[in-house]
Amino acid sequence: MSGILDRILEKKEKRKSLEQYEEKKEEFKRIIGKPEIKVSVELPEGYENRKKEFLALEKEEAFLRDVNRSLKRIVKKHLNKKKESK
């Protein structure tokens, strides 16, 4: 029984270490790297039956390129709008 408990605790400790690593990595990127914003995209209404295809888009290079291009235009537009209003 203690073997199972040891394995559970070990997995929990590894998960905690991984979470701490990810937090430190994100902090490092904020300080040293290019600033970035994470954006969440929800499955559009009416496309519930295409959930699998939607989730696959996350790994599709062409989709990611299109999204990146579009978001860059939107970010520039909003930053310019804020600059003009000051």
Summary of the structure (lengths in Angstrom):
residues: 86
radius of gyration: 20.2
end to end distance: 65.8
largest distance: 66.7
contacts: 139
relative contact order: 0.05
helix: 79%
strand: 0%
